[in-house]
Amino acid sequence: MILGTALCCTTTWAEAEQSPLRTYANPLDIDYRYNFEQINEKISYRTGADPVFVPHGDAYYLFQTLADGYWRSTDLLHWTFITPSRWPFESIVAPAAISDGKRLILMPSMMDQRAVLVTTRPDTGQFEFLTRRMPKLPNAVPPGQDIYALPKGKIPPGPWDPGLFADDDGRWYMYWNSSNIYPIYGIEIEPKSFTYIGEPKVLFKLDPKRHGWERFGQDHRDEATLPFMEGAWMNKVGGRYYLQYGAPGTEYNAYANGTYVGDSPLGPFTYAPWNPVAYKPGGFVIGAGHGSTFQDAHGNWWNSGTPWVGHNWNFERRIGLWPAAFYSDGQMRVSTRFGDFPHWMPDGAVDDPQRLFTGWMLLSYRKTVAASSTLEKFDPASAADENPRTFWVAARNAKGETLTLDLGAVKTVRAVQVNYADYASGVFADGPQIYTEFTLQQSDDGRHWRTLAEVGNARDRRDRPNAYVPLPEPVRARYVRYVHGHVGAKHLAISDLRVFGNADGAAPAKPSAPTVRRDRDRRNGFVRWQAQPGAVGYNVCWGLRPDRLTLCYQVFSDAATTLELRALNRDEHYHVAVEAFNETGVSPLSDAVPLP
């Protein structure tokens, strides 16, 4: 078990020990598949959601919603898509997956009796049937009958959004449900035949009147809509059972993971006062709910989730991966601070997930952007606003189109992330034409150009909607230019061309302690801080103890120096602090102040 330490705002994993190529940035750089669900409505977009990471053998396997396959990696950095030998025609939504060391079992969400797949060689894609037809879920009403009041003792159809767990005594369990009415359920399951043992047990349901972060909507501002609970996932750590869940809705920035904790796999469970566990409402990548928690080969913990894009469709999403840990007293933490900036991928055990932040800062925010051509209203400036729902579109999807960032001065460039958008893409399935090809160039004067990187050669020809390109060595440059090669969609559209590294100069000074106030509605708190000269943005950090400020909300300095926190638990007291950051680095954390 990795033991977390107090929040540390300045240390990173020593760069001398790490290659820049062992870094990653969210959203994950995988070939997200095109969705077919809105083919008749002609709404085209790539999507990724509901990730399940499963260590099996010497590799990791990633399953998600509507992918028609899955990904394999040996290092959590480089992912290869595998087309399976058998797959449901309607594809798979919110799957459960589990490895017992020999078998990898894949179970789709279901509203009635469906097949469960199994393989001993997931690297080959060869799947067989574990069972062609699951037994009926005990006490479940037929599909569609859950719109009526359920008879006493009955439960809704399912299991939808299942999660599988193998305890260390050899007994297996399943947890499930996705609903804004019904709770999370659990049941024991026989691991060889996948038959149910006993009857479903009600485990817990949402309580948004006490838990501010469980309220629906952007920043939890929709209290008229019942929030959703889904994505059950179980881990056992230090003898405790952590039953995790996603809430309050995948289509907003406040989608998060929480957990209940118990002493047995079917409860009773107690709400964790330090919830939510994984929370990322601010920045370029927003939303962290509905994922999985796992350990890598070095014993480090990771938590995954489903960030929201939501331009073409409410459920247009990506996948995020964040380092996690457990304190010795059992508190679970997930570090989303700078959670869409580059992070190290460790090749050994790390005692504090905060140390995996590289310290490479965002150099591209609100910088001047020029394009070789522009379609209609899709301004190049949108490619530097840290918003995935706004984007530049070229007048032609043609080789040689360019998008150029002026960083304002010569700075040290470490990595570039090219985030494509789907504007009237007209694609509803993957094929050989769906690949990404481009060149990155740099210049000191905007006239003489040198190659930074080339992406999409014949050895690595795949789609990279969120292409992350770390540089082997730091490069001094003022201008960074994208030179187009190929995308498979109808239009060339880029939501953000993000550049990371460090500017010359000093990081911001330590902010003074913020002013805080608890609302009469104790689910809400208000934080105000003084602007720091030269700051690009701020992280508002809070938690139950001044040395455990485990939650974070990123705010850019041109937006505000105040924040309304609507994610508080009504019956808990908190401490709050603020740090400032710019293109050089991060300030010391302010003194923490109580929010009683």
C-alpha positions as CSV (number, residue, x, y, z in Angstrom):
1,M,0.0,0.0,0.0
2,I,1.3,3.5,-0.9
3,L,1.0,5.9,2.0
4,G,0.1,9.4,1.0
5,T,1.8,12.4,2.7
6,A,0.7,16.0,3.2
7,L,0.0,18.1,0.2
8,C,3.2,19.2,-1.4
9,C,3.0,22.1,-3.9
10,T,6.6,22.4,-5.1
11,T,8.4,19.0,-5.3
12,T,8.4,16.9,-8.4
13,W,10.0,13.6,-9.2
14,A,13.6,14.3,-9.9
15,E,14.1,15.0,-13.6
16,A,17.6,13.5,-13.5
17,E,16.0,10.1,-12.8
18,Q,13.4,10.4,-15.6
19,S,13.3,10.6,-19.4
20,P,11.0,13.3,-20.7
21,L,9.5,10.5,-22.9
22,R,8.2,8.9,-19.7
23,T,5.6,11.5,-19.3
24,Y,1.9,11.7,-20.2
25,A,-0.9,14.3,-20.1
26,N,-4.7,14.0,-19.9
27,P,-6.8,13.3,-21.7
28,L,-5.0,10.0,-22.5
29,D,-3.4,9.8,-25.9
30,I,-5.3,6.8,-27.4
31,D,-7.1,6.3,-30.6
32,Y,-10.6,7.1,-29.3
33,R,-13.2,5.5,-31.6
34,Y,-16.0,7.2,-33.5
35,N,-19.4,6.7,-32.0
36,F,-22.2,5.2,-34.2
37,E,-25.2,5.9,-31.9
38,Q,-26.2,9.2,-33.6
39,I,-25.5,8.0,-37.2
40,N,-29.2,8.7,-38.2
41,E,-29.0,12.2,-36.7
42,K,-25.7,12.7,-38.5
43,I,-23.9,13.7,-35.3
44,S,-20.3,12.5,-35.5
45,Y,-17.7,12.5,-32.8
46,R,-15.0,10.5,-31.1
47,T,-15.7,9.4,-27.6
48,G,-14.3,7.5,-24.6
49,A,-16.0,6.8,-21.3
50,D,-16.3,4.5,-18.2
51,P,-12.7,3.2,-18.3
52,V,-11.8,-0.1,-16.7
53,F,-8.0,-0.6,-16.3
54,V,-7.1,-4.3,-15.7
55,P,-3.5,-5.5,-14.9
56,H,-3.1,-9.0,-16.4
57,G,0.2,-10.8,-16.8
58,D,2.8,-8.3,-17.8
59,A,0.4,-5.8,-19.3
60,Y,-2.5,-3.5,-18.7
61,Y,-5.8,-3.7,-20.5
62,L,-8.2,-0.8,-21.0
63,F,-11.9,-1.3,-21.7
64,Q,-14.4,1.4,-22.2
65,T,-17.8,2.2,-23.6
66,L,-18.6,1.7,-27.3
67,A,-15.1,0.9,-28.5
68,D,-15.6,-2.3,-30.4
69,G,-12.4,-3.6,-28.8
70,Y,-9.9,-2.6,-26.2
71,W,-6.3,-1.4,-25.7
72,R,-3.1,-3.0,-24.3
73,S,-0.1,-1.4,-22.8
74,T,3.0,-2.5,-21.0
75,D,3.9,0.9,-19.5
76,L,0.6,2.9,-19.2
77,L,2.0,5.3,-21.8
78,H,1.8,3.5,-25.2
79,W,-1.5,1.9,-26.0
80,T,-2.3,-0.5,-28.9
81,F,-5.9,-1.2,-30.0
82,I,-6.9,-4.8,-30.2
83,T,-9.8,-6.0,-32.3
84,P,-11.4,-9.0,-30.5
85,S,-12.6,-12.2,-32.1
86,R,-16.1,-11.8,-30.9
87,W,-18.0,-8.7,-29.7
88,P,-21.7,-7.8,-29.4
89,F,-23.2,-6.2,-32.5
90,E,-24.6,-3.4,-30.3
91,S,-21.1,-3.1,-28.8
92,I,-20.5,-2.8,-25.0
93,V,-21.4,0.0,-22.6
94,A,-19.9,0.6,-19.2
95,P,-18.2,-2.9,-19.0
96,A,-16.9,-4.7,-16.0
97,A,-13.6,-6.5,-16.4
98,I,-11.5,-8.5,-14.0
99,S,-8.4,-10.7,-14.0
100,D,-7.9,-13.7,-11.7
101,G,-4.3,-14.1,-12.9
102,K,-5.2,-16.7,-15.5
103,R,-8.4,-15.5,-17.0
104,L,-9.6,-12.1,-18.0
105,I,-13.4,-11.8,-17.8
106,L,-15.4,-9.1,-19.6
107,M,-19.0,-8.4,-18.7
108,P,-21.1,-5.8,-20.5
109,S,-23.8,-3.7,-18.9
110,M,-27.1,-5.6,-19.5
111,M,-30.8,-5.0,-18.9
112,D,-31.6,-8.7,-19.4
113,Q,-29.7,-12.0,-19.9
114,R,-26.6,-11.6,-22.0
115,A,-23.2,-13.3,-22.6
116,V,-20.0,-12.9,-20.6
117,L,-16.7,-13.3,-22.4
118,V,-13.4,-14.8,-21.1
119,T,-9.9,-15.1,-22.4
120,T,-6.6,-16.4,-21.2
121,R,-4.7,-14.5,-23.9
122,P,-6.1,-11.0,-24.1
123,D,-3.1,-9.9,-26.1
124,T,-4.4,-12.0,-29.1
125,G,-8.0,-10.7,-28.9
126,Q,-9.3,-14.3,-28.8
127,F,-12.3,-14.4,-26.6
128,E,-14.6,-17.3,-25.7
129,F,-17.9,-17.4,-23.9
130,L,-17.7,-17.9,-20.2
131,T,-21.5,-18.1,-20.3
132,R,-23.7,-17.6,-23.3
133,R,-26.5,-16.3,-21.1
134,M,-26.4,-14.9,-17.6
135,P,-29.1,-16.2,-15.2
136,K,-31.9,-13.8,-14.4
137,L,-31.0,-11.2,-11.9
138,P,-32.8,-12.2,-8.7
139,N,-35.9,-10.0,-7.9
140,A,-35.4,-7.8,-11.0
141,V,-38.4,-6.6,-13.0
142,P,-38.4,-6.8,-16.8
143,P,-36.8,-4.0,-18.9
144,G,-39.1,-1.0,-19.0
145,Q,-41.0,-1.9,-15.8
146,D,-38.8,0.2,-13.7
147,I,-40.6,3.4,-14.9
148,Y,-43.4,2.3,-12.6
149,A,-43.3,2.1,-8.8
150,L,-41.5,-1.1,-8.0
151,P,-43.4,-3.8,-6.0
152,K,-42.0,-4.4,-2.6
153,G,-38.8,-6.6,-2.7
154,K,-38.2,-5.9,-6.4
155,I,-35.3,-4.1,-8.0
156,P,-34.8,-2.5,-11.5
157,P,-33.6,-4.6,-14.5
158,G,-29.9,-5.1,-14.8
159,P,-27.1,-5.4,-14.0
160,W,-26.3,-2.1,-15.7
161,D,-22.8,-0.5,-15.0
162,P,-21.5,-3.7,-13.3
163,G,-18.3,-3.9,-11.3
164,L,-16.6,-7.1,-10.3
165,F,-14.5,-7.8,-7.3
166,A,-12.5,-10.9,-6.2
167,D,-11.8,-11.0,-2.4
168,D,-8.7,-12.6,-1.1
169,D,-10.7,-15.4,0.4
170,G,-11.7,-16.6,-3.1
171,R,-15.2,-15.2,-3.1
172,W,-16.4,-12.9,-5.9
173,Y,-18.9,-10.1,-5.8
174,M,-20.7,-7.9,-8.3
175,Y,-21.9,-4.3,-7.7
176,W,-24.1,-2.3,-10.1
177,N,-26.6,0.3,-11.1
178,S,-26.9,3.6,-13.0
179,S,-29.8,5.6,-11.9
180,N,-31.1,8.9,-10.4
181,I,-33.7,7.0,-8.4
182,Y,-32.3,3.6,-7.3
183,P,-29.3,2.7,-5.2
184,I,-26.1,0.8,-5.7
185,Y,-26.7,-2.9,-5.3
186,G,-24.4,-5.8,-4.5
187,I,-24.5,-9.6,-4.7
188,E,-22.1,-12.5,-4.4
189,I,-21.4,-14.3,-7.6
190,E,-19.9,-17.8,-8.4
191,P,-16.7,-17.1,-10.4
192,K,-16.7,-20.2,-12.7
193,S,-20.4,-20.3,-13.8
194,F,-21.2,-16.6,-13.1
195,T,-24.4,-17.6,-11.3
196,Y,-25.7,-15.5,-8.5
197,I,-25.4,-16.5,-4.8
198,G,-28.2,-15.1,-2.6
199,E,-30.2,-12.0,-3.4
200,P,-29.3,-8.5,-4.3
201,K,-28.5,-6.2,-1.3
202,V,-29.1,-2.5,-1.2
203,L,-25.8,-0.8,-0.3
204,F,-26.3,3.0,-0.5
205,K,-27.8,5.8,-2.5
206,L,-27.1,9.5,-3.1
207,D,-27.8,12.1,-0.4
208,P,-27.4,15.4,-2.1
209,K,-29.1,17.3,0.7
210,R,-26.0,16.5,2.8
211,H,-23.3,16.0,0.2
212,G,-23.0,19.2,-1.9
213,W,-20.9,17.5,-4.6
214,E,-23.7,15.0,-5.4
215,R,-25.9,17.8,-6.7
216,F,-26.5,17.8,-10.4
217,G,-25.4,20.3,-13.1
218,Q,-22.5,22.6,-13.9
219,D,-20.7,23.3,-10.6
220,H,-23.6,21.5,-8.8
221,R,-26.0,24.3,-9.6
222,D,-29.0,22.3,-10.8
223,E,-31.0,21.2,-7.7
224,A,-34.2,20.6,-9.6
225,T,-32.8,17.5,-11.4
226,L,-32.2,14.3,-9.5
227,P,-28.5,13.4,-9.7
228,F,-27.2,10.2,-11.1
229,M,-25.1,7.5,-9.3
230,E,-23.3,4.9,-11.4
231,G,-19.9,3.3,-12.0
232,A,-19.6,1.0,-9.0
233,W,-16.0,-0.1,-8.3
234,M,-14.5,-2.0,-5.4
235,N,-11.0,-2.1,-3.9
236,K,-9.7,-3.7,-0.7
237,V,-6.8,-1.9,0.9
238,G,-5.5,-2.4,4.4
239,G,-8.4,-4.7,5.3
240,R,-11.0,-2.0,4.3
241,Y,-13.4,-2.2,1.4
242,Y,-13.7,0.9,-0.7
243,L,-16.9,0.8,-2.8
244,Q,-16.5,3.7,-5.2
245,Y,-19.1,5.4,-7.4
246,G,-19.5,8.2,-9.9
247,A,-21.9,11.2,-9.4
248,P,-23.8,13.4,-10.1
249,G,-23.8,13.3,-14.0
250,T,-21.3,12.6,-16.7
251,E,-22.3,15.7,-18.9
252,Y,-20.9,18.4,-16.6
253,N,-17.6,19.6,-15.1
254,A,-18.4,18.4,-11.6
255,Y,-18.6,14.7,-12.4
256,A,-16.6,13.0,-9.6
257,N,-15.8,9.8,-7.9
258,G,-16.7,9.1,-4.3
259,T,-16.5,6.2,-2.0
260,Y,-18.1,4.4,1.0
261,V,-16.0,2.3,3.2
262,G,-16.8,-1.0,5.0
263,D,-15.4,-3.9,6.8
264,S,-17.0,-6.6,4.5
265,P,-17.7,-6.8,0.8
266,L,-21.4,-6.4,1.1
267,G,-21.3,-3.8,3.9
268,P,-22.6,-2.1,5.9
269,F,-20.8,0.9,4.3
270,T,-20.1,4.3,5.8
271,Y,-19.9,7.5,3.7
272,A,-16.3,8.8,3.7
273,P,-16.3,12.3,5.1
274,W,-13.4,13.3,2.8
275,N,-15.5,12.8,-0.3
276,P,-15.4,13.4,-3.2
277,V,-12.2,11.4,-3.9
278,A,-11.5,12.3,-7.5
279,Y,-12.7,15.8,-8.4
280,K,-11.5,18.1,-11.3
281,P,-14.1,20.8,-12.2
282,G,-11.6,23.3,-13.6
283,G,-9.0,23.5,-16.4
284,F,-8.9,22.0,-19.9
285,V,-9.8,18.5,-18.8
286,I,-12.9,18.7,-16.6
287,G,-14.7,15.9,-14.8
288,A,-13.2,12.8,-13.2
289,G,-16.1,10.4,-12.5
290,H,-16.9,6.8,-13.4
291,G,-13.7,4.9,-13.7
292,S,-11.6,2.4,-11.9
293,T,-8.8,2.2,-9.3
294,F,-5.8,-0.1,-9.7
295,Q,-2.2,-0.7,-8.8
296,D,0.6,-0.7,-11.3
297,A,3.5,-3.1,-11.4
298,H,5.4,-1.0,-8.8
299,G,2.6,-0.8,-6.3
300,N,1.5,2.7,-7.2
301,W,-2.2,3.4,-7.1
302,W,-4.1,5.1,-10.0
303,N,-7.7,6.3,-10.5
304,S,-9.3,6.8,-13.8
305,G,-12.4,8.7,-14.9
306,T,-14.5,10.2,-17.7
307,P,-13.7,13.9,-18.5
308,W,-16.4,15.8,-20.4
309,V,-16.1,17.4,-23.9
310,G,-19.8,17.8,-24.7
311,H,-19.7,19.9,-27.9
312,N,-21.3,17.5,-30.4
313,W,-23.3,15.5,-27.9
314,N,-23.8,15.7,-24.1
315,F,-22.0,12.4,-23.8
316,E,-18.9,13.2,-25.9
317,R,-16.1,12.4,-23.5
318,R,-12.5,11.3,-23.0
319,I,-10.5,9.3,-20.5
320,G,-8.3,10.6,-17.7
321,L,-5.8,8.9,-15.4
322,W,-4.6,10.4,-12.1
323,P,-2.2,9.1,-9.4
324,A,-3.8,8.0,-6.2
325,A,-2.8,6.9,-2.7
326,F,-4.1,5.9,0.7
327,Y,-3.1,7.5,4.0
328,S,-2.2,5.1,6.8
329,D,-5.5,5.9,8.6
330,G,-7.4,4.8,5.5
331,Q,-8.2,8.0,3.7
332,M,-8.1,7.6,0.0
333,R,-6.8,10.5,-2.2
334,V,-6.6,11.1,-5.9
335,S,-4.3,13.9,-7.1
336,T,-6.0,16.0,-9.8
337,R,-3.9,19.1,-9.1
338,F,-2.4,20.2,-12.5
339,G,-4.2,17.1,-13.6
340,D,-4.1,18.0,-17.3
341,F,-0.5,19.1,-17.3
342,P,2.3,16.6,-18.0
343,H,3.1,14.1,-15.3
344,W,5.8,11.5,-14.9
345,M,5.0,7.9,-15.4
346,P,7.0,6.2,-12.6
347,D,9.2,3.2,-13.1
348,G,9.3,2.5,-9.4
349,A,7.3,3.1,-6.2
350,V,6.5,6.7,-5.4
351,D,5.4,7.7,-1.9
352,D,3.4,10.8,-2.8
353,P,1.3,11.2,-6.0
354,Q,2.0,15.0,-6.0
355,R,5.6,14.3,-6.9
356,L,4.6,13.0,-10.3
357,F,3.8,16.5,-11.5
358,T,6.7,17.5,-13.8
359,G,6.6,21.2,-13.1
360,W,6.2,21.9,-16.8
361,M,3.8,24.8,-17.0
362,L,1.2,25.8,-19.6
363,L,2.8,28.3,-22.0
364,S,0.0,28.6,-24.6
365,Y,-2.9,30.1,-22.6
366,R,-4.4,33.1,-24.4
367,K,-1.4,33.5,-26.6
368,T,-1.6,35.0,-30.1
369,V,-2.6,32.4,-32.7
370,A,-2.3,32.7,-36.5
371,A,-3.7,30.3,-39.0
372,S,-3.1,29.7,-42.7
373,S,-6.9,29.7,-43.3
374,T,-10.1,29.9,-41.2
375,L,-13.6,28.6,-41.9
376,E,-16.3,31.0,-41.1
377,K,-16.4,32.0,-37.4
378,F,-14.0,29.4,-36.1
379,D,-11.3,31.8,-34.9
380,P,-7.7,30.6,-34.4
381,A,-7.7,32.2,-30.9
382,S,-10.0,29.4,-29.8
383,A,-7.0,27.0,-30.0
384,A,-5.4,28.7,-27.0
385,D,-8.4,29.2,-24.6
386,E,-8.2,25.9,-22.7
387,N,-11.8,25.1,-23.7
388,P,-12.4,21.8,-25.6
389,R,-15.8,23.1,-26.7
390,T,-14.4,25.9,-28.8
391,F,-12.0,25.3,-31.7
392,W,-10.4,26.6,-34.9
393,V,-11.4,25.1,-38.2
394,A,-9.3,25.4,-41.3
395,A,-11.0,26.5,-44.5
396,R,-9.6,23.3,-46.1
397,N,-8.7,19.9,-44.7
398,A,-5.5,20.0,-46.8
399,K,-1.9,19.0,-46.2
400,G,0.2,22.1,-45.3
401,E,-2.4,24.1,-43.4
402,T,-0.8,25.7,-40.4
403,L,-1.6,26.9,-36.9
404,T,1.0,29.1,-35.2
405,L,1.4,30.1,-31.6
406,D,3.4,33.1,-30.5
407,L,4.5,32.4,-26.9
408,G,5.5,36.1,-26.5
409,A,9.2,35.4,-25.8
410,V,11.7,32.7,-26.1
411,K,10.9,30.0,-23.6
412,T,11.8,26.4,-22.8
413,V,9.5,24.0,-24.5
414,R,9.2,20.5,-23.1
415,A,6.0,19.0,-24.7
416,V,3.1,19.8,-27.0
417,Q,-0.4,18.5,-27.0
418,V,-2.6,18.7,-30.1
419,N,-6.3,18.3,-29.3
420,Y,-8.5,17.8,-32.3
421,A,-12.2,18.6,-32.4
422,D,-14.9,17.0,-34.4
423,Y,-16.7,19.6,-36.4
424,A,-19.2,18.1,-38.9
425,S,-16.8,15.2,-39.2
426,G,-19.2,12.8,-41.0
427,V,-17.5,9.7,-39.6
428,F,-19.4,7.0,-37.7
429,A,-16.9,4.1,-37.8
430,D,-13.2,3.5,-37.8
431,G,-11.3,2.5,-40.9
432,P,-7.9,2.8,-42.6
433,Q,-8.5,6.5,-43.5
434,I,-8.8,7.4,-39.8
435,Y,-5.3,8.4,-38.8
436,T,-3.4,11.5,-37.6
437,E,-0.4,12.9,-39.3
438,F,1.3,16.3,-38.6
439,T,4.6,18.0,-38.1
440,L,5.5,20.4,-35.2
441,Q,8.0,23.2,-35.9
442,Q,9.6,25.8,-33.8
443,S,11.2,29.2,-34.4
444,D,12.9,32.1,-32.6
445,D,11.8,34.8,-35.1
446,G,8.7,33.4,-36.9
447,R,10.6,33.2,-40.2
448,H,13.2,30.4,-39.9
449,W,11.7,27.1,-38.8
450,R,13.1,23.9,-37.4
451,T,11.3,20.6,-36.9
452,L,10.3,19.7,-33.3
453,A,8.5,16.4,-34.0
454,E,6.9,14.4,-36.7
455,V,3.8,12.4,-35.9
456,G,2.0,9.7,-37.9
457,N,4.8,7.9,-39.8
458,A,4.2,4.5,-41.3
459,R,5.4,2.7,-38.2
460,D,2.9,4.5,-35.9
461,R,-0.1,5.3,-38.1
462,R,-3.2,5.7,-35.9
463,D,-5.7,8.2,-34.9
464,R,-4.5,10.5,-32.1
465,P,-7.3,12.9,-31.2
466,N,-5.4,14.2,-28.2
467,A,-1.8,13.7,-29.4
468,Y,0.7,14.3,-26.6
469,V,4.2,14.8,-27.9
470,P,7.0,15.1,-25.2
471,L,10.3,16.3,-26.6
472,P,13.5,14.2,-26.0
473,E,15.3,17.4,-25.0
474,P,14.1,20.8,-24.0
475,V,14.0,23.3,-26.8
476,R,14.3,27.1,-26.6
477,A,11.6,28.7,-28.9
478,R,9.2,31.6,-29.2
479,Y,6.9,30.2,-31.9
480,V,5.4,26.7,-32.1
481,R,3.7,25.8,-35.4
482,Y,1.4,22.9,-36.3
483,V,1.8,21.8,-39.9
484,H,-1.1,19.6,-41.1
485,G,-0.7,16.2,-42.7
486,H,-3.9,14.2,-42.4
487,V,-7.0,13.6,-40.3
488,G,-9.8,11.2,-41.4
489,A,-12.6,13.6,-40.7
490,K,-14.2,16.0,-43.1
491,H,-12.7,19.1,-41.5
492,L,-9.4,20.0,-39.8
493,A,-10.4,21.3,-36.4
494,I,-8.2,21.9,-33.4
495,S,-9.7,22.8,-30.0
496,D,-6.4,23.5,-28.3
497,L,-2.7,23.5,-29.3
498,R,-1.2,23.3,-25.8
499,V,2.5,23.9,-25.2
500,F,4.2,23.0,-21.9
501,G,7.6,24.0,-20.5
502,N,8.9,26.9,-18.5
503,A,9.4,30.6,-19.0
504,D,12.4,32.5,-17.6
505,G,11.9,34.4,-14.4
506,A,10.4,33.7,-11.0
507,A,7.3,31.8,-9.9
508,P,4.6,33.9,-8.1
509,A,5.1,34.8,-4.5
510,K,3.3,33.0,-1.7
511,P,-0.3,34.3,-1.6
512,S,-1.7,35.7,1.6
513,A,-4.2,33.5,3.4
514,P,-7.6,33.5,1.6
515,T,-10.8,34.9,3.1
516,V,-13.4,32.2,3.5
517,R,-17.0,32.1,4.5
518,R,-19.5,29.2,4.9
519,D,-22.9,29.8,3.4
520,R,-26.1,29.3,5.4
521,D,-26.5,26.3,3.2
522,R,-23.4,24.5,4.5
523,R,-22.9,22.6,1.3
524,N,-21.5,25.9,-0.1
525,G,-18.4,27.9,0.8
526,F,-16.9,31.1,-0.6
527,V,-13.2,31.7,-1.1
528,R,-11.6,35.0,-2.0
529,W,-7.9,35.7,-2.5
530,Q,-5.6,38.6,-3.5
531,A,-4.3,38.6,-7.1
532,Q,-0.6,37.8,-7.4
533,P,1.4,39.8,-9.9
534,G,2.1,37.8,-13.0
535,A,-0.1,34.8,-12.1
536,V,-1.7,32.8,-14.9
537,G,-4.0,31.0,-12.5
538,Y,-4.7,29.7,-9.0
539,N,-5.4,26.4,-7.4
540,V,-7.9,26.5,-4.5
541,C,-7.0,23.5,-2.3
542,W,-9.2,22.2,0.5
543,G,-9.6,19.2,2.8
544,L,-10.5,18.1,6.3
545,R,-7.1,18.9,7.7
546,P,-4.6,21.7,7.0
547,D,-2.0,19.1,6.1
548,R,-4.5,17.1,3.9
549,L,-5.8,19.6,1.3
550,T,-6.6,16.7,-1.1
551,L,-9.2,18.5,-3.3
552,C,-8.4,21.2,-5.9
553,Y,-10.2,23.6,-8.2
554,Q,-8.1,25.4,-10.9
555,V,-9.1,28.9,-11.8
556,F,-7.4,31.1,-14.4
557,S,-6.5,34.6,-13.3
558,D,-8.4,36.3,-16.0
559,A,-11.6,34.6,-14.7
560,A,-11.8,35.6,-11.1
561,T,-10.1,35.8,-7.7
562,T,-13.1,34.3,-6.0
563,L,-14.6,30.8,-6.0
564,E,-17.9,29.4,-4.7
565,L,-17.2,25.8,-3.5
566,R,-20.4,23.9,-3.9
567,A,-18.9,20.4,-3.3
568,L,-18.8,20.5,0.5
569,N,-20.3,17.9,2.9
570,R,-22.8,19.6,5.1
571,D,-21.6,18.1,8.4
572,E,-17.8,18.5,7.9
573,H,-15.4,21.3,8.8
574,Y,-12.6,22.2,6.2
575,H,-9.4,24.0,5.7
576,V,-8.6,26.0,2.6
577,A,-5.5,27.4,1.0
578,V,-4.5,28.9,-2.4
579,E,-1.5,28.7,-4.6
580,A,-0.6,30.8,-7.6
581,F,1.1,29.6,-10.8
582,N,2.5,31.2,-13.9
583,E,4.6,30.0,-16.9
584,T,7.7,29.7,-14.7
585,G,6.4,27.7,-11.8
586,V,4.2,27.5,-8.7
587,S,4.1,29.6,-5.6
588,P,4.3,28.2,-2.1
589,L,0.9,27.3,-0.7
590,S,-0.7,30.0,1.3
591,D,-1.4,29.4,5.0
592,A,-4.5,27.2,5.4
593,V,-7.5,28.8,7.0
594,P,-10.4,27.0,8.6
595,L,-13.8,26.8,7.0
596,P,-15.9,25.7,9.9
